[in-house]
Amino acid sequence: MKKFFLTFILIPFLLFYSAPIEAAEKEERKWQDETIYFLMVDRFNDGDTTNNFKVDVNDPNAYQGGDFQGIIDKLDYIKDMGFTAICLTPIFDNEEKGYPGYWIKDFYKTEEHFGSIDKFKELVKEAHKRNMKVILDFVANNVGPHHKWVNDPEKQDWFHEKKEIVNWNDQKELENGWLYGLPDLAQENPEVKKYLLDAAKWWIKQTDIDGYLLDAVNHVPVSFWVDFAKEIKKEKKDFYLLGVVRSNDPTYIARYVKAGIDGFVDYPLNDYLRTAFAKPDQSLKGLFTVWERNKKIYKNPFLMGTFMDNHDTVRFTREAINNNLHPGPRWKLALTYLYTTPGIPIVYYGSEIALDGGEAPDNRRIMDFQTDKELIDYISKIGELRDKHPSLTKGTMELLHEKKGMAVYKRVYGNETSVIAINNTTKSQKVTLTKKDIEDGKELRGLLNGDLVRSQNGEYNLFLDRDQAEIYFLAEKTGLNISFFVIMAAVITSFILFLVLAWKKGRKKIS
């Protein structure tokens, strides 16, 4: 009886408080809506021990067992965190100890430590079943140091003369020098160009992959990339090309836009990100300055790849540790920014557990799946919000407030308005937004921490604890209304009828 009474009492309150935040009408997913999980195949997960020859987990420069089967086994793990695409380091057959994938021996075979091409096709198929895309790191600049072509007299004109890069500001040296001592391919040679284009198209036809991460773009002539992009785009609709230009000069990176490459890994932004979030009380204004600059420089700035770290950088976790700070809150704030600003977030494997690591190869440690899930749960939540709300991927961006690490910004797409607050300071903060910032007479509903801010006298007062972030969505004010009273009256009437019937039934039993 008591249980029944409580159920009836709770019904109106559940109806009142469960008003959902409706996302704007779902549109066809575009690349700017994706969230990429970037992993090094050899260091992610060992799913097939039969290919573990010459594996040495105690040698950071040796193969350590990761393979295609290991990735297949963890696709649900990746998807459950909200990732919609995976990006793999090169999978082509490599020379001994070429675990990162850049010492290519054969462009038409898979690395035997990783598995067969049939197993890779299975990986792509399983990813597509989960509505996830697959991007491959494609190397067009070089081959492995002992490739059979190097000593082939008939292939001498396939390479540039062996020279180190001395002046990194000399474009000719960048394109002709041997990067990291690796044999530098002469893409201006028609035979070399044809070979690389044919190989790139072959993998698309054979495996149905969805994109290429293009390594060392600025070490290859722009003319090559023009032809590469043109040919690749014919093979598959909406195939994504993401270029890697390791430069902090956005105008230099932008010169490759004309080549037809869709987006670039945003190294200039990364500099600001690591400075801003490595410790508290750092100004975040530079992050928004970069966005304003990107809008002017790039053809489609929404296709830039944003990231905190990767296999070529010191892990972001290490910076937090060096500052004597817990990496968890640092990661939460940084990822909140990545997930709620223009660009495609690229999250390096292990970031979800705040994996530590210094310079390579220390930043390529084996993934540990037996860890605390707090950060994983947080990433899953912001991933869900990013996937559901188009303002977070397609919307305009406007900075409303920033002071020494406390930032509030707004994104608008169609009828949807989101407001993101990040408190990267050592104190609790209050920020007041006026009707100049946000439409008056409504409320901001926070979906990370459940915060609710109603408009009062034309103002919205946001309160945020230190090291906290909140993602708000603008909605109509909730409150008592006719519908609520009708529901309440119906519930009370039903409850009274129930009591009357129960009383009559009780009297009959007594008599």
N, C-alpha and C positions, 0 to 999 in steps of 0.2 A: 504493500500500500504506500509506504513512504517513498519507495523507489519510483512508483508511478507518479506520485505527486511532484517529485523533483524533476522528472522528465518533462512534465507539462510546464512547470515553471521555467525550465531552461529553454524551451522551444523559441519563445519570442526573442530572447536575448541572443540565441544562436543565429536567428534570422537577421537580427539587427546588426550584429558585429561581423557577420561573415560576408558582407558586401565585397565582392572581389574587385581587384584592379584589372580592368579589361585592357588587354593589349590592343594596339591599333590593328586593323584588319591585316591578316597574315598575307604576305606577298611571296612571290617566288624567291627562293633563297639565292642570294648572289654571293660572290666571293668576299665582299666586305662584311657579310654576316657570319663568316666562318670564324672558328677559334681553333688554332693549330697546336697540336702536341708534337713537339720536335724531339725525336729520339735517335740515339746512336745505336744502331742495330746490335752491335757486339756487346754493348754494356747494359742492355735493357732487361732481357729475360731469356733464360736458357730453357727452351721447351723441347729440344731434341738432343739428347746426349750422344746420339750415334755420330754426330758431326763434330764432336769435341776432340779432334786430333791437334796436337801442338797447342793445346790450351794450357795457360798458366795463370791462374787467378792471383798469383803473388807477383807477377810481372806486369806493371801497368802499361807496358808497351807491347804486350803480347795479346793474342786473342783470348777472350775470357768466357765465351760460350753463348752469347746472345744470338738468336736466330729468328727466322720467319715464324716458326711454330710458336716461339715464345711470345711474339707480338700477337699472333692469332689468339693465343690463350688469354691475353690481357686486353682484347678489344673492348669487352664489356666494361672493364675497369676504366679504360680511357673514356668511353662514351658516357658512363655514369657520372663522370666529373664535368660533363657538358661540352667536351671537345667534339667538333664536327669534322675534323680533318687530322690526318697524321702526316708528318714529314719525316722521311728517313734519310740518313746519311747514305752515300753511294753504296749500291748493292752489287756493283759489277765485280767480276773476278779480279782479285788483287794479289800483289806480291806478298811474300812471307812477311808477317808482322804489319801488314797494311790494314789493320783493323778499322781505322777511321774511314777507309774506302777511297782514298785519293791517289793510291799507287796502282792505277789501273793496268791490268795485264791483258784483259779481253773485254771489249765493250758489249759483246753479245752473249756473255755467260754470267751467271750469278756467282758470287763468292761461295765456295764450297762449304765454308764454315757456317754460312747462313741458311743453306738449303737449296733445293732445285728451283728452276724457273716455274715448274708446276706448283710447287709449294708457295711461291710468291704470287702466282695467279690466284691461288686459293685465298691468300691473305687479302688481295684486292677485292675479290668476290665477297668475302666475309665482311670487309669494311663497308662495301656498297650495300650489303643487306641491312646494315645498321645505319644507313644513310650518312656514312662518313666517306670523305674523299681521301685520296692517297696522292701525296706529292713525293717525287724522287729528287734527290740531289744529283744533278747532272754536271759532269766535269768536261769542259771543252778546252781548257787551257793546256793541259799536260797529260802525260802518261807516267807509269811507274819508272823508277830509275834504271831498271834492268829490262825494260820492254824489248821484245825481239826486234822492233823497228829501229831501235837506237843504233844497232850495229849492222843493219841491213844496208848495203851499198845503194840499193835501188830506192831507199827511203830517206836518204840523207837530206833531200830538199823538203822533207816533211817537218823538219825541225829548224828552229833558229839556232844560230851559233851559240855554243855554251858560254854564257856570260852571266855573272851575278848582277843583280839590280843594286846599283850604288846610289844613284840619285832618284829617290822616290817621287820627285816632282817632275821628272822627265817622262812624258807619256810614251815616247819611243822605247825607253828602257823598260817601262812597265809591261809593254806589249811584247817585247822581244827577249827580255831577260828570263833566266831560269828561276822561277819562283820556288823558294825553299830547295833549290838545287834539283828540281824535277825537270825532265826534258820538255822543253817548251814547243808546243805544236805551232806550225806556221799555217794559220787559218787562211792566209791569202793564197795559199796553194789550192787550186781548184779540187785536187784529189783529196786533200785533207778536209776541206769544207764539205765535200760530198760525203765522205766517210762519216763525219760527225752528224750531219743532217740525217743521213740514212739510219744511223744507229738510234738517234733520238726518236725518229718516226717509228722505227721498228718496235721499240718498247711500248709506245702508245697502242699500236695495232695489236701486239701480242698480249698485253696485260691489262689494257683499258685503264691505265693510271689517269689522274686528273690534272696534274701540274708538274712543273719542274722548278726546283730551286737551282738557280744558275750561279755556280761558284766562280769567283774571281772575274767578274764581268769586265772590270776595267783593265784586265791584263790581256784582253782580246779586242781586236779592232771593232769599232761600232758597225762597220760595213758587214762584218760577219753576223752580228746580232740582228741586223735588219733582215737578212736572208733567212736566218734561223727562225725568227718570230713569224715571218711570212709563211714559211713552209709548215711549221708546227701547228699554226692556227688552222691550217687546212685539214689537219688530221682529226681533230675533235672539237666540237662546239664548246665554247667557254673554257678552253684549256688555259690554265693560269701559269704565267711566267713571273717568278719572283727573283729579282736580281740581287746579288751580293756585291756591293762596292764598299770595301772597308775604308771609308773616308768620313771625316766629320764635316766636310764641306758639302752642303746640300746642292749648291749650284753645280759642283763637279758631278755629283750623282745624277742630277737632272739632265745632263747632256746625253745620257743613255735612254731617256724617255722616248726620244725620236726613233729609237731602234725598234720600238714596238713591245718592249718589256712592260708588263702590266704594273708592277709595283717593285719596291726595293726594301730590303731590310734597313730599317731607319736607324743607322748608327749615330747620326747627329742628335736625335731625340734620346737615344740610350745614354749619352753622356749626361744629359740633364736629369734623366730618371734616376740614375745611380747616385748622383749627387743629392738629389732632392729627398730620396727615401732611405738612404743608408743610415741616417740619423734624424732625430726630430728637430723642429725649429729651423728648418731650412725653407727658404722661399720657394714656392711652386710656380711663380710667375713665368719663369723661363719655359716651362712645359707648354703653356698656352701661347707664348710667343712663337714657339716652333710650329704650332698648328697654323697660326696666321701666316707664317712664312711658307709652310707646305702648300697652303691653298693657292698661293701665287706661283709657286715653282713647278709643281707636279700636275700632270694632266688629270689624274684622278687620285688625290691624296688619301681617299678612303681605302685604297688598295695597298698602302704602305704597310710593311710588316713591323709591328712594334714588339719590343722584347726587353727583358731585363738582363738575360745572359744567354750564352750558348756554349758550344764545344770549343770555341776559340777565346773565350774570356774567363776570367776568374769568376767563380760562382758568386752571385749576389749575397748569398748566405755568409760567405767569408767576410764581406765588407761589414755586415751587421756584427759579426763576432769580433772583428777587429775594433769595433767601436764599443765593445762590451755591452751589446744590446741583444735581447732575445730576437732571433730572426723571424719568429712567427708573426708578430705585429707588423714588422717591416714588410714582409711578403704580402700580408693582407691589404695594407694600404696601397702598395705598389700595384698589385694585381687589380684592385678596385679601379685605380686610374686606368690601367691598360684596357680593362673590360668595358669601360664606360666612356671612352673617348674615341675619335675617329681613327681607323686603322684596324689591321687584323692582328690580334694578339697571338704571339708565338711563344709558347711556354716550353722551356727546356725540361726534358724528363728529370724527375727528382725534385723539381721546384715545389711540388705539392707536398713534399715531406721535408722541405728546407734542407736538401742535401748539400753538404759542405764540399769545398774543393778549391784549390789554388790554381796555379798555372797548369796548362796541359802537360802531362796527362792526368793530373790530379783532379781536374774538373770533369773527368769522364769515368767516375767510379761506377761500380756495379749498382744497379738499382736495388733498393731495399724495400720490400713490400710489407714487412712486419714492423710497422711504425704507428705512431699516434695519428688518428684520423682527423684531428681538429681542423687542420689546414685544408685537408682534402674536402671535408664537408663545406668549408667556406668557399672553396673554388667551385664546388658543385652548385652552390646557391647562386653565386654571381654568374656562373655559366648559364644557369636556368633563366635568370632575369635577362641576360644578354640575348638569349635565343628567343624569348617571348616578346621582347619590347623593341620594335624597330627604331625608336628614337635613340637607342644606345648604339646602333650601328649605322644609321642613315641620317640621323638628325643634325641640325645646325649645332654649333657649340658657342656658348657665350660665358665668359668668366664674370660672375656676379660679385665675388668677394675673394680677396687673398691677403693674408697678413701673416708673415713669418711661419708658413706651414699650414695655416687654416684656410682651406679653399672651398668655395661653393661655386658650382657652375651649372648651367642649364643647357639641355638639349631638347630640340623641338622637331617633331616630324609629323606632318598632318595634324590630327587633333590630339596627339599625345605629347605631353610635356614631362620630362624627367628632370629632377634636380639632384645633383650628387654633392654630398658634403664629405670632405676628408679632413680630419683633424690630426695632422702630423706635428703636433706640439706636445709639450710636457704638461699642459694644463687643460682643464675642461674649458670649452669655448661656447660663447653665445654669438650668433649672427642674426641680425634682423634684416629680413627682405621686405621691401615695400611693393606697392602695386606697380611701380615702375619696373620691378624685376619680374614679378609673378602676378598673374591675373587675380584680382581681389575676390573675396567672397567664397573661396573654395578651401580645400584642405590638402596638405601634403602627407601622403601615407608612405611611411618608411617600410620597406620590405626586407631589410636585413635584420634590424633590431626591433621592429614593430613600433617605431616612433610614429606619433600622429600629431601634426601641427596644423591647427585651424587658424584661418585668417581672423584677426581681431583688430578692429580699427584700421583696416588697410595694411596690416603688417603680419608677417609670419616670423615667429621667433624660434630659431633652431638652436637646440642645446646638444652638444656632443662632447662625450668624455674624451680624454687624451687617447691617442692611438686607435681611434675609432673612425669608422666610415658609415655612411648611410646612403641608400639609394631611394629617393622619394619619387612618387608619381602624383601629379596633380589630379584631383578628383573632386566631384561635387561633394558638398558637405553632407555628412551623415547626421541624422537627428530624428526626433520624433516627427512622424507625419501621419497622414490619414491611413495609409496602407498599414503602418505599424499598429495603429489603434484598432483597425479592423481585425488584424491577426490576433492581437492581444484579447480582444473581446470574444473572438471565436474560441480561443484556447480556454479562457475563463468559463465560458458557457459550457463547453464540453466537459470541463472539470467538475462543474456544479452538477451536470447531468450524471456524471459518473458517481459522484457522492450520493445522489438521490437513489440511483439504482443499487448501489452497494448497501445503502441503509435499508431499502425495501427487502433486498435479498437476506440481510441479516435478521430482519424481523420474522421472515418466513421460517428461517431455521429455528428461531427461539420458540415459535408457536408450534 
